[in-house]
Amino acid sequence: PAGSRAEARRHIEDALPGDAPHEDHRRLMLAFLDDHPGALDRGCADGHLTGSAMVVDPVSRRFLLMLHAKLGRWFQPGGHADGDGTLPRVAWQEATEETGIAGLALAVPAIDLDVHLVGPPHGPHLHLDVRYLAIAPPGAVPVGNHESLDLRWATYDELPGLDVVEGTLRLGRAALAALDELDG
């Protein structure tokens, strides 16, 4: 059925090929789905699926990042699947809500897979993040919501200065490669 764990599995399996960490995360996600019937729900204490999108201005090739209110770091917009195995829809909805940009175009399949540990307020657990490229419409002006302290456009070369995690750098590389494929 639509929105099921089986659908989530297909989105993970269909994700573009990637580097060694990306492929390790694919194997971990698929095994996690097999072992955790509640993997789509944030109530799954060991971890749960999330969807996110690297929003890119295709002309300037800049990324839109948000300074996460709870984590105090720069990340791409995204959030919990909350029972929805249609992970592109999750990523698109979260990116739209968190950036305030109408008309984002989401490219499918996913361009990156990332598993990372998060902590409080619900104790240490895994976020199994299926990541997409979202293309901003011309002249897009972001408007944040309560989940971010700030939003900013940044080039790939500016990312290290924002103290982003390695997974965000990998996602940035994947987003630019996917953008080049779309343009090619």
C-alpha angles and dihedrals in degrees: 000000000000114000094020133133087257089058091048088051090054091052090051093046091047095050113120116267114266146174124301096279090048092052092044088053091050090056092046092050094050092048090047090053090051093050101038118055088186095053092123093056126078087221089074098107097206093054145291145223121273133182126214140169134213102222110213133188099220094207099050094026089225124147125227110228130181127216097231111232096214099036100036093220137105115262141154115263116271146121152182122320090224093198097320114122091185090097097178088058091049091051093046094047093048093047091049094047096044098045100034089224115141118206101034110167112217119208117216136237107052115263100205141021122204134177116194138164119246127187138196146048091039100028127260113320140146128263109206099200123197106197132204140184114250118192116212118222118245113286094012112176114197122223116191129217135207092292094068137054092201143353125215142171114234137175120233090255090056094055097085089055088058090057093237121175121258091254090061091052090050090049090050091053091048092048093053091047091050091047090052090051091052091049092045 
